[in-house]
Amino acid sequence: MLDTVWRAVAIGIGATVFMDIWAIILNKAFGLPLPKWGMVGRWVRHLPERVFHDDIGRAAPYAHEKALGWAFHYLVGILYGVILVMLAGAGWLAAPTFLPAFILGIVTVGAGWFLLAPGMGAGWAASKLPNPMKVRALNLVAHTVFALGMFSTALLIR
C-alpha cells in the first residue's frame, strides 16, 4: 500500500515536471509567457476570504506568494497522480497504458477553466482574456503533456 502511494506521488511530480518543461519550451521557442505562479499563490492565499476575483493582480499581495503558487502547482499535480492510481487501480502501475492518464489529463482542464481562471479574474474558460480560444487550446495541449508525463513516469518506475 505505501509503495503504491509513493509511486502515485512520483507520477504526479513527474507529470508536473513534464508540464513545466513544456512551458519552458513554449517560452523559449515561441516567446509565450511562463505561468505566473506568484499570482496563483496570491489566489490560494486569498481563498479563505474569496474564491472568485475580478483581477487577482489587484488583491493584496502576499510576501511568499510565488513559493505558495509553486507548492500549490506541485500539490495539485501530486493529487492528480494519486487520483489516477486510485481510478486506474494498482494493477495499472504494473502495466501502465496511456488512455487512463490521457482521460484524467483532459478532465483536469476543467479545474483550470472553471475554478482557477475565473478565480483569478480571467473568466470561465479564459473567456475574459483577449484570445480565449488560443488559451483553451494551449490548456488542452499542456494537460495532454501532463498526461504524457503521468504515463512516462509510471513506465519509468514500474
PyMOL commands that set and color helices and strands:
alter all, ss='L'
color gray80, all
select helices_A, chain A and resi 2-30+37-46+56-58+65-88+90-94+98-107+109-120+124-126+132-157
alter helices_A, ss='H'
color red, helices_A
deselect
rebuild
show_as cartoon
